[in-house]
Each structure stands twice: as structure tokens, then as C-alpha cells.
Amino acid sequence: DLGKALADGTGFEDDIRETWFAVGLQGVSADNIQAVEELIDTSIKDIIKNGISDEEVEAALHQMELDTREISGGHFPYSLNLLFRFFGPWMHGGDPVQALDFDASLQSLKEALQSPNYLTAKMQEYFVDNPHRVTLTVKPDHEQGTRETNEETAKLAAIAKNLTEEEKKAVVERGIALEKQQEEVEDLACLPNLKISDIPKTLEVCKATELNWEGLGVDFYEQPTNGIFYCHWSFSLPTLTMEEHKWLPLLGTLIPATGAGELDYAAMSRRISLHTGGFSLGVNLSKLAQSKDYRNEFSLKSKALDSKIPELFTIAKELLLHWRLDEETRIQSLVKQKSSSASNSVLASGHQYAASLAMRNLTPALQIDELQSGVSQVQFLKALSKLSSADLLKEIAPFKKLLKRIFVKENFSLFAVGSAGAWELAKTEIKGFIDSLPSGEKATNIKLDAGIKDHFQKEVWFTTTPVSYVAKSFPAPLEKDPLSPKFLVMANLMKSSFLHGEIREKGGAYGGMASFQAIEGAITFLSYRDPHVARTLKVYDRALEWVRNGNFTDENLEEAIRITMSNLDTPLSPAGKAIREKSHYQRGKKLEERQAYREGILGTTREEILEAATKWLKEPAAVATITSKDIFEAEKPEISISLVESQI
């Protein structure tokens, strides 16, 4: 009860020469600061005195092995992950080969752990006897922003007062020179670049090994996953109320992180760490490619070493069929942690929250998405975090019936990725899991036809921030439309050749971009950590004129096509490739349609961009801004539209 969540930076920092270990809390009242420090000290001493159980040590070693063995992907190839693994030790005088030879390092650690009290002795050495320690307290100061602005204004006024006429003239000339330089077109011909003809025309496909295995709704993809088995247990959801939609993300957080069956949350947590890579339970709402219907699922996801497959399924069964949701203190703690994390993420991902707000009234699915992962969810969690533990349980109680309706045999499907050997091990476990499921009412694909009153709301949301996030959304063609791939290219064209320069380079924001949501049909302009609101909205208006008037070069268009293809062909892990293919298959998106979409991107012409922009990019549009009250009041006279004001 001393804080809301662990402080950022808690844990071991090993990327620098002199490493450190840190632990702390956030959301601590001034009266409890000393109590937090005392709690940390006494906890460390208690662990040293009582020791660490063999099970906990084994679980930690298991997690280390799993993390190191996993072939990850995403932003860059796995080979670069390996490079980053040995860069730090190498730069600081360590052995780069040893950093890569994890098996040898793990074996060495296991041998050291044979010595009694090895870990607690290290804790005594580094956490108790070590005098090199600092206690850092960060306190909010609500006057800091105003004070800094006033100091800057006074400083600039003093400088201006003492400038001679010649010095003033020089300042103006430098400003004009900077503006002229910013307006110059860069000569990029000197740089090597990929040609459109160099990009593969044919889509790379990861084919399923088994689809609907033995009619059980089970799909398997054989991939080289380095001894790790990935599994998703999914359950189709019935038609839900908006209140139920809003609650599902939190229920998904609570179920894997609380007790199940005979085990309380601490025992279940140890068991999960000892045998798996952790569990996450979340909602997946996806539009079917061949109809207007949606598939809505609650999916439990996990991974484990091949040797741990039996335990993986046993734990999944406990979580899905024997959840309890009855641990008052634990649930209240999780809600506070989730609320704190969500509130913190507004500043880290403000552009995404602003985009979600702007898009939410364009389609019912985008409305649900904002409800589950946008500002509405942040507000919902904030409200729950203020409840007592007993009141929280009362709020959760009505949804237990919904969970029992969801986790039934008729709604079940399973997706797995791994080696052929792992698949053979899993087959028996899968059948046993299905046999254990209760029967119930089958949920069908749903239609989202909820009425939306105002498609194009214009609003500003206030929070504590020194910068702004500005989003403007327009309806756009759906992915079936021939103009859809052109819109994807156009979004990257506007980002790379106009918005980036105007918003970041000239406007001083950290980022200016455009994103296209093909499935729901929405294109959004965004700014990230932006010192402006009014200026950015004017830039968005100019962006429309820029693209509609064709003020881009053939080189700009080719670059946009390359960027688009780079995003589509981002390196994925072996498991990631299978997950992507499964998503397309589940939505009913045929291979020939995906291939045609790829060709549509590669073949984009100037005329098609102009057609798409002229047909779709026009007012009215939705606007959403996340900023502070002070920033908005200063900018308000320059904003040409009326914005509804709300507080996050």
C-alpha cells in the first residue's frame, strides 16, 4: 500500500561499463518515502537471512534460457539481436565470444549455484555492504513549466534589450538563412538506393502444416523456432455490450496474474515462471475479408521449451477453467499497476492515443478499439484504481458469468508454431485439453452496426505535458477498394516528403507522420511531442493541397513505394511469420488478394495518387489533440476550429 507500481528502471542495468541494480516505487506520497526505503532494506536482508528456494532459482534460470534461445524478430533481423548482445561487453573490455556462448555461461552459473548461499552472499556484497548507493526521489512540481517559460521569456527580453541594431540585423539574417536552407530541396541522387525493380514482386508465404487438424479447429505451422513451442488458445466471443467490451482487457490482465484452482497468485506465478514464458490473455477483434462481419476472440498466448509442453497445457487449463478472481488485495494491486502504466503511456504514446480518439467515431470497430485501448480505457482504469478491494470484487462479479459462457468447447480453436517433434508431443495434450472443456452455446461472427452520432468530432484533451500530440483523421477506402494500396503509398509519401519536414524539421516536433488503417478505412495525420497545435493543424491543411496539387516528384513517389514495401517486408521471427499467415487465413484474406495488393503498391502511379487524394482527402474530418491546459490557452487564438475540451 505504499505505491502504485514498481518504478521505471527497477532491475539490473547491464548495458554500461559500471552496472547497477535499482528498485523502487512510483506513486508514493511524501509521507511514505522513508517507509519505502526501509521496506527495500528489510526485504533484502530478509531474503539474505531466509535464503532463496531452489524452485525460484530454477524458474529464473529457465526464464534466462527461454529468453536467450528465442529467435526474435520485428524491427530488425535476429542476427542484429545477436550483434547487440555482444556489443556492450566488447566495448567495455569483455569477451564478445563469451557473451554469445550462453550455454557455457549458464553452465558456469549453475556450477557456482552449487555452493550454498551463493546468491545471498552476492546480495550481501552488492546490496548491503556496498557503499556506492544513492536514493533518488522525483517529486512533481506543477509550477515548473510556468517558471521555465517565464525565465526563458525574461532571458530573451534581456538579450533583446542589449542587442545593437547591427546584432539585431544579424539575428534576422541568420533566421532568413535558416528558413532558406530548410526550403532547399536536398540532392539525394548522390546516395545509393534500391530500385522498385529490385523489390521482389511475389509475396513470401509461410504455409500451414495442419489446418483444422482432425476437425478440432487446430492449426499448426512447422517453423525453426530453436526448441520453443508457441501456442494460442482462442475462444470466439458472443455479441457484447459496450460495458463488456470495456472490461475485457482488464479481465484478460487479471486471469493469468491471479490464483487459479488450488494455487494462490504467488504459487501460480512461480509455476508459470518455472515451466513457460508467461501467459497473456487479450481481445482480438478482426474484420472478415469476405463479408462485413467481425470475428471477436479472447486469446490466451504463451510459449515454452519443447520439453515443457505438458506443463504448458496443464497450466493453460488451470487458468482458463479454474480461474478464481477472488484475491482482493492482489486484484487491487494489479488494477493500480495497470492504471499507473496506462496513465504513464499517454505521454510516451500520445500520438497513438490522439489518433485513436480522432478515428473512434469513423466506424463501430474503431470505437471499440478506443474503448479498450485508448483514453477511455485510461479513464476507466483510473476510476477503478480508486475503489476499495472489496468494491472492486463487486464490480468484477457480474462478468464471471460471461467468462463461463466464453470458455466452452464450442467456441474453442488453437494455433501452434514449433518443430515437427514438438507437434507430435503436443497432439495428445491438445486432445486432452479439448476433452476437458465444458459444453456451451456457440458464438457466431458478429455484426457491428452500433449507431455513431458524430463522425467528425473535434476535441482537445488535457493532461500534464510540456508538449502536444495532434491528430486529424479522414475516411478512406477499405482494403478491397483498388485505391487502398495507393492510399498506403500516399500515407508514406506525405510522411516522408512533406509532414516530416514541415512538422519535425521546421516545427520542432519530435515526429510528423501519416498512417493508413486499411481494414476500417481511415487515414490519420499525426504529430509526436509537438511544441505547436495551431501551426500543425495548418500544416495538415497545406498537406492536403500539396498532395492534391501533385507537388511531389517521381523520386518522392518511388521513395514512398520503397518505404511501404520495407514496412510490409519487415523481418519477422519464424513464429512471427506463422502468426501473420494465421491472421490472414483467419480473416479469409486469400493469397491472390494479398498478391494483388502487393502489386497494387508496386505499380502505384502519380495519377492514382492524385485520384485517391482528390476523391477522399477532403473536409469534414475528425480532430483530436492531447496537450496541457496552458499550451492550449496560449494557442487558442490561432486555432481556426472550435474544439470540445475534456480532461484525461
N, C-alpha and C positions, 0 to 999 in steps of 0.2 A: 504493500500500500504506500510505498514511498515515491513511486514514479509511474509513468505511463508505459514506458518501454525501455529496452536497452539503448544506450546512447550510440550514435553513429561512431564507427571506429572501434567498437568493442571487439576484442580478439587479438590475434597475433599479426603484426605488420612485418613482413619479411622481404619487401621489395627494395629496401635500402640497406646501406652498409651496417649501420648500428640499429638493429631491430628493436622493437618494443612490444610489450603486451599492455593492453588497456582494457579497462572495464568501467562501466558507469551507467547512469540512468538519465533519461530525459523526462521533462515534465515534472521536475522536482520543485517543491515550494522552498522558499528561502529558509524556513524553519527546519527543514529536514536534511539540509546539505550535510551537516556533521553526522547525522544518523546514517546517511548513505555511505559515507566514508568508513564509518565504524563497522557497518554491515559487511562491506567488502573485506576489511581486515579480518574480522572474526570468521567470515566464511572461509577465507584462505587458510587460516590457522586451524579451523575445524577439519578441513579436508586433509591437511598435513597430519593432524592428530589421528583421525579415524581411517585414513587411507582411501584408496580408490579401488573399487571392486574389479575383479578380473573381467566380469561381464562388460563393464563400462570401457575398460581398456580395449577389449576385443572389438567392441562396437566402433570405437574411434579408429582403430586400425582398419576395420572393414570399410568405413567411410573414406579413408585415405586411399585405400586400394581402388575402390569404385571410382572415385573422382579422377585418379591418375590413369586408370585403364580406359575410361570413356573416350571415344573418338568424338570430339565435339565439332561443331561447325557453326555456320551463321555468317558472321561478318567477314571471316577470313578462313582460309584452309587450316586443317588440323596441323599441318607442318609448321605453320606460323605459331600455333599454340605451343608446339614443342620448342620453337626458337625462343619464345618469350620465357619459357620455363628455365632455360639455362643462361639467358642474358644477364639477369641480376647477379647470380653467383660469380659468373665470369668477369663482369665489370668490377666486382668488389674483391677480386683476388681468389675466388673459389675455383673449384674444378667443374667445368661445364659438362664433362662426361658423367661425373658422379650425379649431377643434377638430373640427367636423363635416365640414369640407371636406377630406376625406382625400386626394382626388385631387390637389388643389393642393399640399398639404403634401408628398405623395410626390414630385410633380414637382420641387418646390423642393429636396428632399433629393437626388434624382437629379442635379440640376444641380450641387449642391455636391460630389457624389461625383466629378464630372469632374475636380476639382482633385486632382492627385497627393497621396497621403498624407493626404487629408482626415481619415479616421477615425483613423489612427495619431497625427496631430497632436492630435486631440481627446483621445486616450488619454494622450498625454504631458502635456497641460494638466490633465486632471482626475484622473488616476490616479498620476502621477509627481511633477509639480511642485506639486500641490495639497497644502498643509499641513493642511488640515482633514480629519483622518483619525483613526479610532480602531480599535484592535484589541480585540475583545470576546471573552473566554474564559468559558464557562459550565461550571462543574465540579459534579458531583454530590456532595451531602453527605447520607449516609444517616442522619445523626443530626439533620438539620434539623427533620423533623416532630416527633420526640420533644422536641427542645429548645423548639420553639414551643409545644407543648402544655403543657410544664412551666412555661414562662414565663407563659403565659396563666392556668394554674391558680394560680400564686403571686400573680400580679397581682390576680386575682379574690378570693383569700383575704385579701390585704392590704386591698382595698377593703371587703370584708365586715366585717373586723375593726374598721375605723374608723367604720362606719356607726352612727348613733344609732338608737334604736328608732323614732323618727319617720321617719327616712330609709328604714329597712327596710320600714316600713309603706307608704311612698310607692312603693317599688320593686314591692312586691306588688300595689298598686292599679293601677300602670301595666301590669303584666303581665295583670291581670284585664281591664283596659280594652281591651288589645290583643286578647286572646282573644275578647272580646265583639264587637269590631269585625270580626274575622275570620269570626265566625259569622253576621254580619248578611247578609241577602240583598240584593244590590245591585238598585236600581231601574233597570232597563235600558230602561224604557218611554220615557225621555226621548231615547234615541238613535235615529236613523233606521236602518231595517233593511229588507232585501229580504224580500218575502213569498214563500212557497212558490209561490204562483200566478204570480209574476214570472219564475220559472225556466223556461226552455224545456223543453217536455215531450219534444220529438223529438230524437233523437240526431243530432249533426252527423257526417257521414261523408265521408271522403276516398276517392273511388273510384279503383281502379287503371285505368291506361290500357291496359296489356297484362298479361294473366295467362297464364303458361306459353307465352310467345311462341315460335311455331313449334315447339312441343313440346319446348323445350330446358330447361324448368324455370327460365325467366327471367321475372321480374315487374318492370314499370316503372310508376312513378307520376309523372305530369307535375305539377310544382309550381313556383311562382315562387321559385326559390332564388337569385336575384340572380347568376346566372352561375357557380354552383358545382354540380358533379355529385357525388352521393353513391352509393357502391357497396358492397355486401356480397357477398363470395364465400363461400358456405357449403357445408359437407360433412357429410353425415349420419355419425354415429359408430356403430360396432358396439357390441354389448354389451361393457362394460368391467369389469375387476376394480376393486375399491376402490383398489388401488395406482395403477392407471392414471387413475382419476378424480382422485386426489390430485395427480398430476404434470401434468395437462393445463394448469392455469392458468400454471404456470411455463414449460412448453414454449411456450405462447402468448406469453409475455413475451419469450422468448429469440429466437424465429424472426424477428420483424421488427427486432430490435435487434442482430443479429449479421450476419456476412458471408453473401453468397449468390452462387452462381456464381463468377465471376472476381473479384468485389469483396470486399474486407475490410469490416469493420463501419464504419470511418471513411468509406470511399468510398461505401458504400451509404447511410449516414446523410446525406451531402451530396446524393446523388442524390434521396433521398426528400424532403429539405427543398426542393430546387430545383424539384420538379415536383408535389408533393402536400401535403396537410395532415397527413401522418403515417399510419401504419398501426397498428391494434391487432388482436390475434388472441385470441379468447376463446371460452369454452364457453357454450352456451345450452341448458339442459335445460327443456323445456316439456311440460306435460301436455296431451294432446289432449282437446278438449271433448266429443267424441262417444264416447270409449272410456276405458279405464283405461291405455292405452298412453302412452308418452312419446316425444317427438322430441328427440334429443340431437344437437347440431351444434357443429362447430368453425367459427367465422365470422371471416373477415378483413374488417375495415371500414376504409374510407378515403374521402377526398373530394379533389377537385381542381377547379381552374378549368376551364371547358369547353374552353379551348384546350389543356389538358394531358391530355386523356382518353387519347390514345395512350400517353403515358409512364406514366399511371396503370396501365394494363393490363399494360404491359411489366414494370413493377416488381413488380406483384402476381404475375405469372407466375414471376419470379425467386425471390420469397420462398417461394411455395408449392411450386414444383417443383425448385428448386435450392438449398434451404437446406443449410447445412453443419453447424452446431453443433460446430465443431472449434476455435474460438478460445478456448484455455484461460483466458488472463488476462481477456479480455473477459467470458466467461461467469461466472467467479468474481466479477468486479466487479458484474455485474448481479444475481447472487444475493445478494450482500451489500447492495446498494442496496434490493432488493425486501424482504429480511428486515428491514432497518432501517426502511423505510417501513411495513411491516406491524406491527412492534412499536410504532412511534410511533402508529399509528392506533388501537391498543387504548384509549388514553386519550381520543383525540378522538371515537371512536365506540363507547365501551364498552357503551352500551345495546344497540347492534345486535349486538355480539359476545355479550352476555348472552342476548339473545333467540334468537340462533342456537343457542346451547348448550341453552337450555330447550326449543326446538322440535325439536331434531335427532332425537329418538327417537320423534316422533309419526308420521312417515312416512318411507319409504326416500328419497324425493326431498329432504326436509329434511335427512336425514342426509348425503347427497351434497353439498348446498349448504354445510353446516357444514364438511365436509371440504375443500371448495375455497375457501371464503372466510371461515371462522371461525377460532376459536382453534386448531383442529387444523392449519390451513394456516400460522398464525404459528409454531407449534412445528416444523412440517416445514421451513419456511424457515430457522429458527434453526439447526436441526441441519445443514442443507446448507451454511450460511454458514461453518461451522467446518471444512469439508473443504478439502483442497488442490485446486488447479485440476485436477490430473491425476485425482484421485479423483472429482471432480465429473463429468468426462467419462465415467468408467467407470459412474457411476450413470445418466447420461443414455443411454448407448449402447443398452440394451435397448429403448428407446422409439422408436428410429429406424425399426424395422420397423413399429411401429404407425402412425407418420406416413405411411409409404409406402402402408399399407392405407387410410388415410383420404383422402388427396388423389388420388382417382381419379374418372374421368368419371361412373361410375355413381352416385356419392354427391353430385354437384355440383348446386347451384342458385344463382341470382343474383338479387339485389334491387337496384334502382337508382331514384334520385329525381333529377329535374332538369327542364330545359326540353325542349320538343319538338326544338329544334335539337341539343341535347346528345345526346338519344336517337338521332337519326339518325347522329351522329358515332360513337356507342358501338356500334352494331349490328355493324359489321364487326369491331371489336375483340373483342366478345363471342364471335362465331363462331370467330375465330382462337384465342381463349383456350381454348374448349371443345375445339377440334381438337388442341390441344397436350397435353391431359390424357391420362395413361395409362389403360388399362382395368384394372379390378379387380373385386373382389367387392362386390356391392351390400349396403349396410347397411339393415336394416329398422327400423321403430319398435320400441322395446324395452319390456319389462315390468319393473317394479321390484317384486320380491317378496322382497327380502332380509329375512331374519328380524331382528326388533328385539326384544331380550330385555326391556328395561326401558323402557316408555313414559314413565314418570314419575320420572325421576331427580331427585334434589335434591342440589345441589352448590355449592361455593364455590371460586372460582379466585383465586389470589393473584398480584398484580403490585405494582410500585412506584407507588402512587397515594394522594393525600390524600383521595380521595372514593370512593364506591361506585356500582355500577350493578346494579340489582336487577330481575330478570325472572321472571314467573310465567306459564306457558302452559297453556291448556286446549284439548282437541279442540273443533272447531267444525264446522258444516255445510259441505259442499262447495258450490261456486258453483251447481250445478244445483238445490240444495235451495231451496224457496220462502223459507226463513228466512235464506238467505245475504245478500240485500240488507239485511235487517233487522239482521243482525249487523254489517254495515259501519256502519250508522247508530248502533247501540248502542256500538260502539267509540268513535266520536266523541262520543257522549253522555256516556260515562263519563270520557273525557279532559277535555272542556270543562267539565262540570258537577260533577265530583267529584274525579278524580285530580289535576288541575291545582291546585285549591285546597288539597287535603289534603297533597300531596307538595311542591309548589313554594311556595305562599304561606304555609302553616303549617309545613311540614317543612324549608324552606330549601334544597331541591334545586333544581338549575337547570331541571329539567323532570320532569313526570309525565304519562304518556300510555298509550294503549292502541292496538294495531294488530291488524288482521284480515287473515289470509292466506287468501283465498277459494279459491284453486286447490287448496291442500293441506288446507285446513280446520284453522286454528289461530288462536286469539285470545290475545294476549300483553299483559300489563301490564308497563310499563317505567318505570324512573326513571333520570334522567341527572344525573351529578355530584351525587350524593346524600350528605349527611352521615350518613344513617342506613341501617341494614339491617333490624333488628328492627322498628322503627316502620313502615317501608314495607311489610313483609310483613303487618303488622296492618292497615294501610290497605287493602291488596288484599283482605283478608277482609271488611272493612267495605264495600268497593266492591261485593262480591257481594250483601251484604244490602241495600245501598242500591238497586241496580237491580232485584233480585228483589222487593223490597217496594214498588216503584213510587214511591220517594221523589224523583221528578223532576216538574217542572211541564210543562205543554203548551208553554210558552215554551222550556224546556230542550230538548224534543224537536224543536221547529221549528229551533232553532239548530243542533242536531246534523245535521239534514237539510241545512241550508244549507251547513254545513262540508263534509259528504260530497259534495255536488254541486260545491262550489268545488274540491275536490280532483280530482274527475272531469273538470271543465271547465277545468282549469289551462291557460292559454295555451301553445300549442306552436308551434314554428317550422314553416315549411312542410315541411321534411324530417321533423321530429318527428311531424307528423300522418300522414305516409305510413308511417313506421316503426311507429306504433301500429296502423294499419289492417293492415299486413302481419302483425304479430304475431297479431292476432285471426284473420285469414284462415288463417294457417299452423296455428293451433291448431284450426281448424274451428269457431270460435265464430260462429254465424250472426247476421246483423243483427237478426232478430226476437228472438233470445235476449238480445242486448245491450239492445235497446229495452225488453224486458220487465223486465230487471234494473234499468234506469233508472227505469221506472215503479214498480217494487217499492220503490226507495229513496224516491221522492217520495211514495208512498202509505203510508209506514210509520205505524202506529198504536201507541198505548200498549199495547194488548192484545197486539200482535205482539212488542213488546219484552219484555214480561213472559213470553210463551210461550217466546221464544228463550232468555232468561236462565234460566228455570226448567228447561228441557229440557237445556241444555248446560253452563251455568256451575256446575259442582259438582266437588267433590273426587273422585278424586285429580287432582292437577295437577303439572306439572314446574316446578322452581325452579332458577334459576342466578344466581349473584351473582359479580361481579368486584369485588374490593376488595383491601385490603392485609392482611397478617397481623395487624398491630397493631390495625387497626379491627375486624377480625373477633373477636379475642380480647376486646376491650372490649365488643362487642355480644353475644357468645355466650350469656351467661347469660339474655338477654332473648329469644333466638330459640327458638321453641317446637318447631321441627323439627330433625332431625339432618341435617347437610349433609356430604357427602363432600368432602374437601379435596384440591385439586390446585394445581400451580404452572404458570403460563403460561410 
